[in-house]
Amino acid sequence: MMRVIGLAILIIFEISTILNNDNQEFYKRFSLQIISNDKDLTMIKLTKLIFFLFIFLFSQYGLADSDLGSGWKTIPVNSTLTIKGNDGKPLTIEPACAFDNLINPADGSTIDNSFHFYFKPGKNDKLVVFFNGGGACWDDATCLASLVKGARPTYNPSINNANSPIGAGGLFDDDNAENPFKEWSKVFIPYCSGDIHVGSKSVTYIDDGSLTGYSGVPVTVKHHGFDNFLAVREWIKGRFSTENMLKKLLVTGSSAGGYGATLNFPYLQDAFPKINAILLSDAATAVVTQGFLDNVFFPEGNWNLEKTLHKIYVKDFNNHYSVASFNATLIEKLTTSYPKGRFAQYTTEDDVVQMQFLKIMTKIDSGFIDPLDWGFTGATQEDQGIWFSWNKQMEDSLADIDYHTVNYQYYMGQGTVHTILTDAFATASIPHPFYDEHSANNVWFSDWIDRFVNSTEFKKESLKYIQ
């Protein structure tokens, strides 16, 4: 291999969502710096070039708490921590994003990509814990090639890109009088590990040449999302440690964060056993393929789930999860293990992002590992088959859970919008989904979630948009 020093590749990719026939385009830029010698690759760093200078200056670098604005505080996290595990024994964790450092493409300087999270103090007895979304990756193609090829990367490896509550809207718009959580304390957990917040393993993937320009180059991705979560949980336990201080705990998340909230809910409930925590999973209905489950939700998989999943999930993990019952299994383990808790899911009937991921999994299972083959438009016969399969499995799953449980409900809205808790996927016709959604029985989502969380007595209120 010829000697390459300081080779910089600017990666530009587009994330497009087709939402109610309105196209919303998000342009994000990454820079990859490779430094290698005659024998092997010695360093790989992944970063981004934000297209607004303001965002670059105020999100790239560590800021004092008072500088973040809007009452939010940046909480730094050490790269190595020893905490007490659920079994009471010391546990060493290593919080991290997929890549440790970023390179500023403007001047070549190194930017820290260390994990941190955000906290906004409010009422001390009410807390929202939010897991941010941002896709997922689990093999060479999704973790490496997808960053530079295809319509959209399958995950976001940057702590600074689309990973802040500032300006997120929805649940975090505390100036909106209609926000039922405007006075609550809030924790925002960024997502930069590609493992739906449950991984604890550094994995070396092999590049096919798409990312580095050299076939066979090993690139290590840190799937440390569970370590990140445990660090946040440890901080929360200290911050809200006063006896009987916390009265209400809402655990929630969007997209990949919806799975993170679901799978990590037991650990937060365990931390505060005197209260009955509440879960809302947004745009995470777990319609996946068997190939994905066998690759990831399987012992010795790339996310190391046998070491991170809570005990209520371990039995099914060892016996293999099934596609047909995956979502129901995850949710019903919670509803039966915590009968006094409250659990809910939200989705639109034609969520294009969830459909896109089902197509990616389907193509990979069939041997199509080139991201250029993964695009989803909904126009082809293949995409229509994906749509039908996703929609049927999603509707059947939600109805099945609703029928078999007494402490669960769902809201299935009209259209294709992905996620409702923030404005991340807002459109011109739906600028603020959290406050605009009322397609199911003309019930406003913000009122629905208010009753779900804050009513003294739980009354099941599952709603579905009907044409």
N, C-alpha and C positions, 0 to 999 in steps of 0.2 A: 504494500500500500504506500502510495506516495505521501511524503510528509505534508501535512496540512496543519497550519498554525492559525488560530483565530478565524477559521472559516465561519462566516455568519450567513445564515439563511433566513430570509424574512418569509414567514408563513402567514398568508392572509386567507382567512376562511370566512364563509358566510353562513349564518344560521338564519334560515327562512322558515317562517311558520305560516300556514295557510289557515287563517282564522276568520270564519264567517265571510269568506271571499275577500277579506282584506289582507294584503301582504304586509307583514311587518318584518323588516330586515334589521338584523343586529350584526354590525361589522366589528370584528375583534381581531387584533393583530398580535402575533407572537413572533419572537425572535429566538432562533436556536443557535447557540454557539457551540462549536465542536472544536476541541483541541486534541490532536492525536499525534502519535509518533509513527515510526516505521513498523511497529509491531502490533499495537493495539490502540483502541480508543481509551483515553485516560480520563476524560471528563465530558459530561454532557449537561447542559443547563438550558432550562426552558423558561421563557418569560413572555411578556406581552408589551406591545406598544399601544397605549390607550390613545384614542383619537381625539380626546379633548385634553388640552394642557391642564385645565383645572383639575380634572379627575386624576391625571398623572401626579400632580404636585400634592394632592391631598389624600391619595389612597395608596400610593406606592411606598411611602416611607412611614416608619413608626412615628406616631404623633402623641403628644401629651393628651391625657383624658379630656381636658378642657378645649382642645383644639378640634375634636371630632364634631362638635356641634349637636344641636337638638337634644342635648341631655345624654347622649350616648357616650360610653367610655370604652376605650380599647383595652382589653385585658390580655397582657402578654402571657405566653406559656413557655416554660423551659423545655428544651429538646429532650431531656431525660428527667423523669420523675419517679419516685417510689411512693406508692400509695397503698392503702389497705384494700385488698381485694374483697369480693363478696364472701369469700371463705374465711376472712379475717387475717389471712396471711399477707406479708409484704408482696407487692406486685410492682415490678419495674415496667414503665411504659415509655414510649418514645413518640410523642406527638410530632407530626410532620405532614407536609403536603407531598404530592407525588414527586416533586423535584425541590431540592433544598434552596436553590438560588435562581435568581432571575438576572438577565443581562439587559441593561438599558441599551437598546439598539442605537440610540442617538449619540452616545459617547462611549459605549463599551463598559461602563461602570457596572459593578455587581450590586444587585438589589436583593435584599433578604426576602425570601419566600416562606419564612417560618410561620407556623400556625399560630393564630391568635383568635380571640372571639370578642363579642361585644355585649355590653350590659347597659341597660337603662333603668335606673332606680325609679320605682313607683311605690305603690302600696306594698308594704312589707309582707302582708299576709296573702298576696295574690301574685302568682308567677306564671309567665308564659315561657316555655322553652321551645325554641323554633330551630328545626334542622333545615338548612338551606339545601336546595336542589342543584343539579348540574350534571345529569347523565351518569354513566358508569362505563367501566372497561374491565375486561377479564381475560384477554388474550393478546397475542402479538398485533393482530389487525386492529382491534378496538383501542388498545393502549398506545400504539405507536402510529401505524399507518393512517388512522382516522384523523389524526391531528392535522394532516396536510392534504388528504385526499377525500373526495366525496363532498356531498352537500353540506355536511356538518360534522364536527368532531363528536365523538360519543361521550366525552366527559370534559370537565374544566379542571386543569391542573394548577390554576393560579389562585392564590389566596386573595389577590387584589382585583380580580376580574369578576364582576357580577356577584360579589360576596360581601355586601355591606347592607345594613338596614337603612342607611341614609337614603332618603328619596324612594324607598321601596314601595311606599304607599300601602293601601289595604290595612292589614292587621297592625302595621307600624305607623299609620297616619294618626297620631295622637291629637291632631288639631281638628279631626273630624268628629263632630258631635254624635254621629251615628256609630262610632267605633265602641263596641261594648267592652273593649280592653284598653281604652285610652289611659286609664289610671293604674293599670297593672305594671308591676316590674316585668322586664323582658330580658331574656338571654337569646342572642342570635348566634347560632353555630355555623360558621362558614364551612364550605364543602370543597375540598381540593384534592381528594385522595382516590376518586374513582371507584369506591367500594361501598356505596350507599351507607356510609358511616359505620360499617361493621367490620372492616378489615383490620388485620394486625400482622402484616407480613410484607417484607420487601421482596419484590419479584423481578428477576431479570428476564426481560423479553428480548426477542431477536428481531431486529429490524430487517425488512425485506429490501431496504434501500430507499423506501419512500421518505423516511424522516431524515436520515443522516446522509443519504446519497451513497451509502456503502452497504451492500447486502451482507447479512451475517453479523452485523455490529450488535453487541449486547447493550441494552439500555435498561437501567434499573428504575422501576417505579415503586414508590413507597405507598402501599395500601395500608395507611395507618389511621384510617377514619375512626376506628374503635378506640385507639389510644387517644385521639383528639377528644372524643366524647368523654372518656373517663377523666381526662384532665379537667374538662368543663364541669363534670358532675362533682369532682372533688372540690372545686371552687364553690359551686352552688351549695354543697353541704356545709362549707365553712361560713358562707355569707348568710345562710338561712338556718343556722344551727341552733338558735335560741329555742328553747322548749316551747312547743305549740305555736311557734311564730307563723309558720305557713299554714294557711287554711284552704287554699285552692291552688291546684297545679294543673295547668293545661300543657300537655305535651303534643306538639304538632310539627308539621313539616310539609314541604311541597315537592312533588316528583320524587327524585332520589331521596330527598329529605323526608318524604312521607314514609318510605320504607325504613329510614333511619329512626324515625319517631316510633314506628310500630315495633321494630325489633329491639330497640333500646328502652322502650317504655318500662319493662319490668325492672330494669336497673334504677330508674328514677323513682318508681314506686317503692322499691326496696329501701331507697335512701330516706324516704319519708313515709314510713308505714302507718302513721297515725291518720293520714288523710287518704281519701279516695281520689287518685289522680284521674285525669280525663284525657282521652286521645282523640284527635282529629287528624286523619290521614288525607292529604290533598293530592289528587291526581296520581295515585299509586295503587292501582287495583290488581297488580301482580298477575297480569296475563302474560305469561312467558312461554318458552319452549322447554321441552324435556332436556334437550341438549344443553341449554343454559343451566338448568338445575343440576344436571349431572356434572357439569364443569365447575360450578361455583358452590352450590349447596350440597357439597359432598366432601367427605373427609380428605384432607390434604389438598384441597383446592387452593386457588391463588389468593383467596382472601383469608384463609386460616380460620374459617368459621367454627370448626370444632373447638377452638379455644375461646371464641368470643360470644357465641350465642348463649342466651340465658337458658337455664336448666329446663324451663317449660318447653323450649323448642328442641332440645337435644335428642329426645327419643325419635321424633319424626325425622330429624336430620340424619341420624344413623340408619334409619329404615328407608331413606330416600323419599323426598317429597314428590308428589304427583302434580302434573300440570293441571289436571281437572279440578283439584281441590286445594291448590296452593294458597290462594288468597283466603279461602274459608278456613284453612288450617291455621294460618298466621293469626287471623282475627279471633277465631273461636278459642284458640289457646288463651288469649287474653280475656275474653268474656267469661270463660269458665274459671280461670285462675283468679280473676279479680271480679267476683260477682257484684260487688258494690261500686265498681268503676263504671265509667261511661265511655262508649266507643262509637266512632262515626267515621264515615268516608265520604269524600266529595269527588265527583268526576263529571265531565260533560259526556254526552252520549257518543260523540265522535272525536275524542281527544286525539289529534293528529300526532302529537309527540309520542304518546303511548303506543300508537299504531306503528310509528316509525321504528321504535325499539323492538316491537314484535317482528317487524320485517327484518331488521338487522340480525336478530337471533335466528330467524327462520333461514335466512341466506347463509349464515355461518354454519348452521347445522347441515346444510346441503352442500357445503364445500366452497361456497362463494366468499372468499376472504378479501376480495378487493373492495374497498369502500365505495368505489365508483359504481358498484352493482347494488348498493343499498338504498338508493334514493326512493323516497315515497312521495308520490303526487296524488294518489287516489284515482288516477285516470285510467290506469292499465287494468287488465283483467286480473293480473297477479295482485295488484294493490287492492282491488275490490274484494278479492278473496281474503286478504289480510284484514280489511275493514270488517267484513262479515264475521270472521273468526274472532277478532278482538271484541267486537260489540256483543256478540252472543255470549262469549265466556264471561265478559264483564257483567252483563245484566244478570245472567244465571247465577253468578257468584254472589252478587249483592243481594239478590232475592233470596238465595239459599241461606245466607247468614242471617238476614232479617227474619226469616221464618223460624230459624232454630235458636234464636237468642232473645233475651228480654232486655238486655242493656246495650243494644246496638241500633243505629239508624244510619240512613244514607240520604244524600241529596244528589240526584242525577239531573244535571242541567242540559239545556239545549245547546247544540253547536259543537265547535271544535276547539274552543279555548283550553289551553293547558295551564292548570293551576289557577287558584282563585285567591289565595291568601295575600298575594302582593300584585303589583302592576307589571310584573316581569313579562307577561304575555298579553298585555292589554292591546286593544285595537282601537281604531277610530270610532267604531260603533259601540265598543265596550271599553271605555277608557279606564274604568275603575271596577274590575270584576267583583271585588269584595262587596261593593256597595250597589253595583248595577244589576247583579244576578237576581232574577225573580221568575225565571222561566218555568220552574216546577210548581204547578198549582198556584202561580202568581204569589208565591211566598218569597219574601226577600231573604236572601241568604244571610245577611247580617242579623236579621231578626231570628232566623232559624238557629244560627250558632249561639246567639245570646241565650235563647231558651235552653238549648242543649247544655250549655256550660253553667249558666247561672240560676236556673230554676231550682227551687228547693227539692222538688220531687221530679224524678226522671219520667217523662212520658214519651214513648216512642213516636217519632215523627219522620218516617221515611217518605221521601218525595221523589217523584219521577216525572220528567217532562214528557208529555203526551201530545203528539201532533193532532 
